[in-house]
């Protein structure tokens, strides 16, 4: 049985622990490898490597750090097919979706390549007589990323490219459900020229996480996952004096107005609800139809699209499915329990994905696209994040009722509205209580040069990930005010006739 180890101080580090977790291929249900669950001592070893590497890396010029990011970018592009296949085999998402995930992570690497400009700071001359002020954006030290199973490439790359480019060292703790990609990313960074110890990967469970949250050498923690864990991460890290950004759960709504382009909206909702088997924190899991006629038309189109969906393994020869399996057998059971609760609480189940069986993959963790109508805010399938291919349609009489539904939900990650009316769209973007808003865009994930994050119980901490917030999160500001007394300057010069460079 292949064992996924740790990556510490620039090399694969074999664990001496006797604890392991199985890693499955979700399409077949077969165990393909196992991952170490590192001890507290082994986790501390990764922090030690990062701590020792920090002083030299922090003094490395931003230009040199950027050049390593450029090389890393090129290696990601060269290895795109290999990485996408690895993601699909451990997570289950279809190949093109895995390529898309890598592309969105790559965009943050591209953003980090501009760090010489992003980390410049500010300067004011003559704030007083003969007095100047300037600011320095300096790195923090050892930073930690704790990432979820649903995006084993993209979410880590929301974090470590900016952390490394700004001069920090990094310890990644990936999900134990699909841990292999983190090791490959470490190897590619080393190939790109990153010094040993600057980037480390430690695999494990709560024992490893608690070390990373409490070790005094760790300065900042970034987390993406469920809200209960995000609350724990944020409170524990903060109690130990660390800077923390913790992104939690979501229940993303879209509003469908009567004037919307219904064909465009239905296509968009399908992809946003059922792409990656609904295992996205930005998945649209609630469609709010304004008016019964709008709801009837939406249901008719959704049912037609669902009937045409291809569900199966993420990688197939000659063609591609629309949706793959969910991550694990326990998660499949949890999704099925949610579907049953919707039935028991009075929602109308129009399409039931629980009975889906994929020929040749009968042991895979497949749940078909599931559609509920007449869902009310009191139902569990409305209130809680299912994280699966389950779409709930809620019918309301008017726009204001729809807006209030979104604003009164405990989560405020992302939302969208489908309408042709500019005034309604503009009002919605101003009045909705959510961090990311789409106007006729179903998954409004910002590009790398903007920042990603929600409101309410979808985020803990003042700063979001990537974009300018990411640069601010991984640096601390120092302001220098200086005055130089007059002096006699005796300088000796020699001539140089070559192009000056700033190495």
C-alpha positions as CSV (number, residue, x, y, z in Angstrom):
1,X,0.0,0.0,0.0
2,X,1.4,3.4,-1.1
3,X,1.8,5.8,1.8
4,X,1.5,9.5,1.4
5,X,4.2,11.0,3.7
6,X,5.2,14.5,4.7
7,X,7.3,17.0,2.8
8,X,9.7,18.7,5.3
9,X,12.8,20.8,4.6
10,X,12.7,20.2,0.9
11,X,12.3,16.4,0.9
12,X,9.9,13.6,1.5
13,X,10.0,12.9,5.3
14,X,8.9,9.4,6.3
15,X,6.7,9.4,9.3
16,X,7.4,7.1,12.3
17,X,3.7,7.3,13.4
18,X,1.6,4.1,13.6
19,X,-1.5,6.0,12.7
20,X,-2.8,6.2,9.1
21,X,-6.0,7.1,7.3
22,X,-7.2,5.4,4.1
23,X,-7.4,7.3,0.8
24,X,-10.1,6.2,-1.6
25,X,-10.9,6.5,-5.2
26,X,-14.5,7.9,-4.8
27,X,-15.6,6.5,-8.2
28,X,-14.8,2.9,-7.3
29,X,-14.9,2.9,-3.5
30,X,-11.5,1.2,-3.5
31,X,-8.6,2.2,-1.2
32,X,-5.8,3.4,-3.4
33,X,-3.2,4.5,-0.7
34,X,-2.9,5.6,2.9
35,X,-1.8,8.8,4.4
36,X,0.2,9.3,7.6
37,X,-1.5,11.0,10.6
38,X,1.5,12.9,11.9
39,X,2.3,13.0,15.6
40,X,2.7,16.3,17.5
41,X,6.5,15.9,17.3
42,X,6.5,15.4,13.6
43,X,4.3,18.4,13.1
44,X,6.6,20.5,15.2
45,X,9.5,19.3,13.0
46,X,7.8,21.0,10.0
47,X,7.4,24.2,12.0
48,X,11.1,24.0,13.0
49,X,12.1,23.7,9.3
50,X,10.0,26.7,8.4
51,X,11.3,28.7,11.3
52,X,14.9,28.1,10.5
53,X,14.4,29.0,6.8
54,X,12.6,32.2,7.5
55,X,15.4,34.7,8.3
56,X,17.2,34.1,5.0
57,X,14.0,33.9,2.9
58,X,12.7,37.1,4.4
59,X,15.9,38.9,3.4
60,X,15.6,37.6,-0.2
61,X,14.7,40.4,-2.6
62,X,11.0,40.4,-3.8
63,X,12.3,40.2,-7.3
64,X,14.1,36.9,-6.7
65,X,11.0,35.6,-4.9
66,X,8.9,36.6,-7.8
67,X,11.2,34.8,-10.3
68,X,10.7,31.5,-8.3
69,X,6.9,32.1,-8.6
70,X,7.3,32.5,-12.4
71,X,9.2,29.2,-12.6
72,X,6.5,27.5,-10.4
73,X,3.8,28.9,-12.7
74,X,5.6,27.3,-15.7
75,X,5.9,24.0,-14.0
76,X,2.2,24.0,-13.1
77,X,1.3,24.6,-16.7
78,X,3.7,21.8,-17.9
79,X,2.2,19.3,-15.3
80,X,-1.4,20.3,-15.7
81,X,-2.6,17.0,-17.0
82,X,-0.8,15.0,-14.4
83,X,-2.1,17.2,-11.6
84,X,-5.7,17.2,-12.9
85,X,-5.7,13.4,-13.1
86,X,-4.4,13.1,-9.5
87,X,-7.2,15.5,-8.3
88,X,-9.9,13.5,-10.1
89,X,-8.6,10.2,-8.8
90,X,-8.7,11.3,-5.1
91,X,-11.5,13.8,-5.1
92,X,-13.7,12.4,-7.8
93,X,-14.5,15.6,-9.7
94,X,-14.5,15.4,-13.5
95,X,-11.2,16.0,-15.4
96,X,-12.2,19.4,-16.9
97,X,-13.4,20.6,-13.5
98,X,-10.0,19.6,-12.0
99,X,-8.3,21.6,-14.8
100,X,-10.5,24.5,-13.9
101,X,-9.5,24.3,-10.3
102,X,-5.8,24.3,-11.2
103,X,-6.4,27.3,-13.4
104,X,-8.0,29.3,-10.7
105,X,-5.1,28.5,-8.4
106,X,-2.6,29.3,-11.1
107,X,-4.2,32.8,-11.3
108,X,-3.1,33.5,-7.7
109,X,0.4,32.4,-8.5
110,X,0.3,34.9,-11.4
111,X,-0.9,37.6,-9.0
112,X,2.0,36.7,-6.6
113,X,4.5,37.1,-9.4
114,X,3.8,40.9,-9.2
115,X,4.9,41.0,-5.5
116,X,7.7,43.6,-6.2
117,X,4.9,46.1,-6.9
118,X,2.4,44.8,-4.4
119,X,4.8,45.0,-1.5
120,X,6.2,48.5,-2.2
121,X,4.7,50.3,0.7
122,X,4.2,54.1,0.7
123,X,6.4,57.2,0.9
124,X,5.8,60.8,1.8
125,X,8.5,63.4,1.5
126,X,8.8,66.4,3.8
127,X,6.1,65.5,6.3
128,X,8.0,68.0,8.4
129,X,11.0,70.2,7.7
130,X,13.6,67.8,6.5
131,X,11.6,64.9,7.6
132,X,10.4,62.0,5.4
133,X,8.1,59.0,6.1
134,X,7.9,55.7,4.4
135,X,6.3,52.3,5.2
136,X,7.6,48.8,4.9
137,X,5.4,45.8,4.3
138,X,7.4,43.1,6.1
139,X,6.7,39.3,6.3
140,X,5.3,37.8,9.5
141,X,7.3,34.5,9.8
142,X,6.0,31.0,9.8
143,X,2.5,30.8,8.3
144,X,0.1,27.9,8.2
145,X,-2.6,26.8,5.7
146,X,-5.3,24.2,6.7
147,X,-7.3,23.3,3.7
148,X,-10.4,21.3,2.8
149,X,-10.9,18.2,0.5
150,X,-13.1,19.9,-2.1
151,X,-10.3,22.0,-3.7
152,X,-6.9,20.2,-3.0
153,X,-5.1,22.5,-5.4
154,X,-7.0,25.8,-5.6
155,X,-7.5,26.6,-1.9
156,X,-3.8,25.9,-0.9
157,X,-2.9,28.1,-3.9
158,X,-5.2,30.9,-2.5
159,X,-2.7,30.9,0.4
160,X,0.9,29.9,0.0
161,X,1.9,31.8,-3.3
162,X,1.2,35.1,-1.6
163,X,2.6,34.0,1.7
164,X,5.9,32.9,0.1
165,X,6.1,35.8,-2.3
166,X,5.9,38.3,0.6
167,X,8.8,36.6,2.4
168,X,7.1,34.2,4.8
169,X,7.7,30.5,5.2
170,X,4.8,28.1,5.1
171,X,3.4,24.8,6.5
172,X,0.5,23.3,4.6
173,X,-1.9,20.8,6.3
174,X,-4.1,19.4,3.5
175,X,-7.2,17.3,3.9
176,X,-6.4,13.7,4.7
177,X,-9.1,12.6,2.2
178,X,-7.1,13.8,-0.8
179,X,-3.5,14.5,0.4
180,X,-1.3,13.6,-2.5
181,X,-1.4,16.8,-4.4
182,X,0.1,18.8,-1.6
183,X,3.3,16.7,-1.8
184,X,3.5,17.2,-5.5
185,X,3.1,21.0,-5.1
186,X,6.0,20.9,-2.6
187,X,8.2,19.0,-5.1
188,X,7.3,21.5,-7.9
189,X,8.2,24.5,-5.7
190,X,11.6,22.9,-4.9
191,X,12.1,22.3,-8.7
192,X,11.3,26.0,-9.2
193,X,14.2,26.9,-6.9
194,X,12.5,27.5,-3.6
195,X,15.0,26.9,-0.8
196,X,14.6,24.0,1.5
197,X,12.3,24.6,4.5
198,X,10.4,27.5,3.0
199,X,7.5,25.3,2.1
200,X,6.5,22.2,4.0
201,X,3.6,19.8,4.0
202,X,2.5,17.9,7.1
203,X,-0.4,15.4,6.9
204,X,-2.5,14.6,9.9
205,X,-5.7,15.1,11.8
206,X,-6.7,17.1,14.9
207,X,-3.4,16.3,16.7
208,X,-1.4,18.0,14.0
209,X,-3.8,20.9,13.7
210,X,-3.7,21.7,17.3
211,X,0.1,21.9,17.2
212,X,-0.1,24.3,14.3
213,X,-2.7,26.4,16.2
214,X,-0.7,26.7,19.4
215,X,3.0,26.6,18.5
216,X,4.5,30.0,19.4
217,X,6.6,30.1,16.3
218,X,3.5,30.1,14.0
219,X,2.5,33.7,13.3
220,X,-0.6,33.3,11.0
221,X,-3.2,30.7,10.2
222,X,-5.4,30.5,7.2
223,X,-8.3,28.0,7.0
224,X,-11.2,27.1,4.7
225,X,-13.8,24.6,5.8
226,X,-17.0,24.1,7.7
227,X,-18.3,26.8,10.1
228,X,-18.0,24.8,13.3
229,X,-14.3,24.0,12.5
230,X,-13.7,27.5,11.4
231,X,-14.9,28.8,14.7
232,X,-12.6,26.4,16.5
233,X,-9.6,27.4,14.3
234,X,-10.2,31.1,14.7
235,X,-10.8,31.0,18.5
236,X,-7.8,28.7,19.2
237,X,-5.4,30.5,16.9
238,X,-6.5,33.9,18.2
239,X,-6.2,32.8,21.8
240,X,-2.6,31.9,21.1
241,X,-1.8,35.3,19.6
242,X,-1.9,34.4,15.9
243,X,-3.3,36.3,13.0
244,X,-6.1,34.2,11.6
245,X,-8.5,34.1,8.6
246,X,-11.0,31.3,8.8
247,X,-13.6,30.8,6.0
248,X,-16.6,28.7,7.0
249,X,-19.8,27.4,5.5
250,X,-22.3,28.7,3.0
251,X,-25.9,28.4,1.9
252,X,-25.8,30.3,-1.4
253,X,-29.1,31.6,-2.8
254,X,-29.9,32.9,-6.2
255,X,-33.0,35.0,-7.0
256,X,-34.8,34.3,-10.3
257,X,-36.8,37.4,-11.3
258,X,-39.8,37.0,-13.7
259,X,-37.9,39.1,-16.4
260,X,-34.8,36.9,-16.3
261,X,-33.4,35.1,-19.4
262,X,-34.8,31.8,-18.2
263,X,-32.7,29.6,-20.5
264,X,-29.5,31.3,-19.5
265,X,-30.5,31.2,-15.8
266,X,-31.5,27.5,-15.9
267,X,-28.2,26.6,-17.5
268,X,-26.2,28.6,-15.0
269,X,-28.1,27.2,-12.0
270,X,-27.5,23.7,-13.2
271,X,-23.8,24.1,-13.4
272,X,-23.6,26.0,-10.1
273,X,-25.8,23.5,-8.2
274,X,-24.4,20.3,-9.5
275,X,-20.9,21.0,-10.7
276,X,-18.3,19.1,-8.6
277,X,-21.3,17.2,-7.1
278,X,-22.3,20.3,-5.2
279,X,-19.1,20.1,-3.1
280,X,-18.2,23.8,-3.5
281,X,-18.5,26.5,-0.9
282,X,-19.8,28.7,-3.7
283,X,-22.4,26.1,-5.0
284,X,-25.9,27.5,-5.5
285,X,-28.0,25.3,-3.3
286,X,-31.2,27.5,-3.1
287,X,-33.0,29.0,-6.1
288,X,-35.6,31.6,-5.0
289,X,-38.2,32.0,-7.7
290,X,-40.2,35.2,-7.6
291,X,-43.8,34.3,-8.5
292,X,-45.3,30.8,-9.1
293,X,-45.2,31.2,-12.9
294,X,-41.5,31.8,-12.7
295,X,-41.1,28.8,-10.4
296,X,-43.1,26.5,-12.7
297,X,-41.0,27.5,-15.7
298,X,-37.7,27.0,-13.8
299,X,-38.7,23.6,-12.6
300,X,-39.6,22.5,-16.1
301,X,-36.3,23.5,-17.5
302,X,-34.3,22.1,-14.6
303,X,-36.0,18.7,-14.9
304,X,-35.2,18.6,-18.6
305,X,-31.5,19.4,-17.9
306,X,-31.3,16.9,-15.1
307,X,-32.6,14.1,-17.3
308,X,-29.8,14.8,-19.8
309,X,-27.0,14.8,-17.2
310,X,-24.2,12.3,-17.4
311,X,-23.1,11.1,-14.0
312,X,-20.1,8.8,-13.6
313,X,-16.3,8.6,-12.9
314,X,-14.3,11.8,-13.2
315,X,-11.9,10.3,-15.8
316,X,-13.2,8.3,-18.7
317,X,-11.8,7.6,-22.1
318,X,-13.3,9.3,-25.1
319,X,-15.9,11.5,-23.3
320,X,-16.5,13.2,-20.1
321,X,-19.3,13.1,-17.5
322,X,-21.1,16.1,-16.2
323,X,-20.8,15.1,-12.5
324,X,-18.7,12.7,-10.6
325,X,-19.0,11.0,-7.1
326,X,-19.0,12.7,-3.7
327,X,-15.9,12.4,-1.6
328,X,-16.7,9.4,0.7
329,X,-19.2,6.8,1.8
330,X,-20.0,8.6,5.1
331,X,-20.5,11.9,3.2
332,X,-22.9,10.1,0.7
333,X,-24.8,8.7,3.7
334,X,-25.1,12.2,5.2
335,X,-26.4,13.7,1.9
336,X,-29.0,10.9,1.7
337,X,-30.1,11.7,5.2
338,X,-30.7,15.3,4.2
339,X,-32.8,14.2,1.3
340,X,-34.9,12.0,3.6
341,X,-35.3,14.9,6.0
342,X,-36.6,17.1,3.2
343,X,-39.3,14.5,2.4
344,X,-40.3,14.1,6.0
345,X,-40.5,17.9,6.5
346,X,-42.9,18.4,3.6
347,X,-40.8,19.5,0.6
348,X,-41.8,18.1,-2.8
349,X,-39.0,15.7,-4.1
350,X,-39.1,16.0,-7.9
351,X,-35.8,14.2,-8.7
352,X,-34.3,11.7,-6.2
353,X,-30.6,11.0,-6.7
354,X,-30.3,8.4,-4.0
355,X,-31.1,5.5,-6.2
356,X,-28.5,6.3,-8.8
357,X,-26.2,3.4,-9.8
358,X,-23.4,3.8,-12.3
359,X,-22.8,0.6,-14.4
360,X,-19.3,-0.7,-13.6
361,X,-19.0,1.6,-10.6
362,X,-21.6,0.2,-8.3
363,X,-19.3,0.7,-5.3
364,X,-18.6,4.3,-6.0
365,X,-19.9,7.1,-3.9
366,X,-22.5,8.5,-6.3
367,X,-25.5,10.6,-5.5
368,X,-27.4,11.8,-8.5
369,X,-28.7,15.4,-9.0
370,X,-31.6,15.9,-6.6
371,X,-34.3,18.6,-7.0
372,X,-36.8,19.8,-4.3
373,X,-39.7,22.1,-4.8
374,X,-41.8,24.0,-2.3
375,X,-39.0,24.3,0.2
376,X,-39.6,26.5,3.2
377,X,-37.1,28.4,5.5
378,X,-38.1,26.1,8.4
379,X,-36.7,23.0,6.7
380,X,-33.4,21.5,7.5
381,X,-32.5,21.2,3.8
382,X,-32.9,25.0,3.6
383,X,-31.1,26.0,6.8
384,X,-28.0,23.7,6.7
385,X,-25.2,23.4,4.2
386,X,-25.6,20.0,2.6
387,X,-22.4,20.1,0.4
388,X,-23.9,17.7,-2.2
389,X,-25.9,17.8,-5.4
390,X,-29.2,18.9,-3.8
391,X,-31.0,22.0,-5.1
392,X,-33.9,23.5,-3.2
393,X,-36.5,25.7,-5.0
394,X,-38.2,28.3,-2.8
395,X,-41.2,30.2,-4.1
396,X,-41.8,33.8,-2.9
397,X,-44.3,36.4,-4.1
398,X,-41.9,39.3,-4.6
399,X,-38.3,40.6,-4.7
400,X,-38.4,42.0,-1.2
401,X,-39.3,38.7,0.3
402,X,-36.5,37.0,-1.6
403,X,-34.0,39.6,-0.4
404,X,-35.1,39.1,3.2
405,X,-34.7,35.4,2.9
406,X,-31.0,35.8,2.0
407,X,-30.3,38.5,4.5
408,X,-31.8,36.5,7.4
409,X,-29.9,33.3,6.8
410,X,-26.9,32.7,9.1
411,X,-24.5,32.4,6.2
412,X,-23.5,35.1,3.8
413,X,-20.9,33.7,1.5
414,X,-22.1,34.2,-2.1
415,X,-25.3,35.0,-3.8
416,X,-26.7,35.8,-7.3
417,X,-29.6,37.4,-9.1
418,X,-30.9,36.7,-12.6
419,X,-32.7,39.7,-14.1
420,X,-32.7,42.0,-17.1
421,X,-33.5,45.0,-15.0
422,X,-30.5,47.2,-14.1
423,X,-32.2,49.0,-11.2
424,X,-33.1,45.7,-9.5
425,X,-29.6,44.3,-10.0
426,X,-28.0,47.5,-8.7
427,X,-30.3,47.6,-5.6
428,X,-29.6,43.9,-4.9
429,X,-25.9,44.4,-5.0
430,X,-26.1,47.2,-2.5
431,X,-28.7,45.7,-0.1
432,X,-27.8,42.0,0.0
433,X,-25.8,40.8,3.1
434,X,-23.3,38.6,1.4
435,X,-19.6,38.9,0.6
436,X,-19.7,38.0,-3.1
437,X,-22.5,38.9,-5.4
438,X,-23.2,37.8,-9.0
439,X,-25.4,39.7,-11.4
440,X,-26.5,37.0,-14.0
441,X,-23.3,35.2,-12.8
442,X,-24.0,32.0,-10.8
443,X,-20.7,31.5,-9.1
444,X,-19.2,35.0,-8.4
445,X,-15.8,33.8,-7.3
446,X,-13.5,36.9,-7.6
447,X,-10.4,36.8,-9.8
448,X,-7.0,36.5,-8.0
449,X,-6.5,40.3,-8.0
450,X,-9.7,40.8,-6.0
451,X,-10.3,39.1,-2.6
452,X,-12.5,36.1,-1.7
453,X,-14.6,36.0,1.4
454,X,-18.1,36.1,2.8
455,X,-20.1,37.8,5.6
456,X,-21.8,36.7,8.8
457,X,-21.0,33.1,9.9
458,X,-19.2,32.4,6.6
459,X,-16.0,34.1,7.7
460,X,-14.0,34.7,10.9
461,X,-11.3,37.4,10.9
462,X,-11.1,40.8,9.3
463,X,-9.2,39.9,6.1
464,X,-10.2,37.7,3.1
465,X,-8.0,35.5,0.9
466,X,-5.9,36.5,-2.1
467,X,-6.0,39.9,-3.8
468,X,-4.9,42.9,-1.8
469,X,-6.4,41.4,1.4
470,X,-4.1,38.4,1.0
471,X,-1.0,40.7,0.7
472,X,-2.1,42.6,3.8
473,X,-2.8,39.4,5.7
474,X,0.7,38.0,5.1
475,X,2.6,41.2,5.9
476,X,2.8,43.7,8.8
477,X,3.2,47.4,8.3
478,X,6.1,49.3,9.7
479,X,6.3,53.1,9.3
480,X,9.7,54.8,9.3
481,X,10.0,58.6,10.0
482,X,13.5,59.9,9.3
483,X,15.6,63.1,9.5
484,X,19.2,63.4,8.4
485,X,21.4,66.1,9.8
486,X,23.5,68.2,7.4
487,X,27.0,66.8,6.9
488,X,30.1,67.1,4.7
489,X,29.9,64.3,2.1
490,X,33.2,63.2,0.7
491,X,32.5,60.5,-1.9
492,X,34.8,58.7,-4.2
493,X,33.4,57.4,-7.5
494,X,34.5,54.9,-10.1
495,X,33.0,54.6,-13.5
496,X,30.9,51.7,-14.6
497,X,29.7,51.2,-18.2
498,X,27.4,48.2,-17.8
499,X,23.7,48.2,-17.4
500,X,22.9,48.4,-13.7
501,X,20.8,45.5,-12.3
502,X,19.1,45.0,-9.0
503,X,19.9,41.4,-8.0
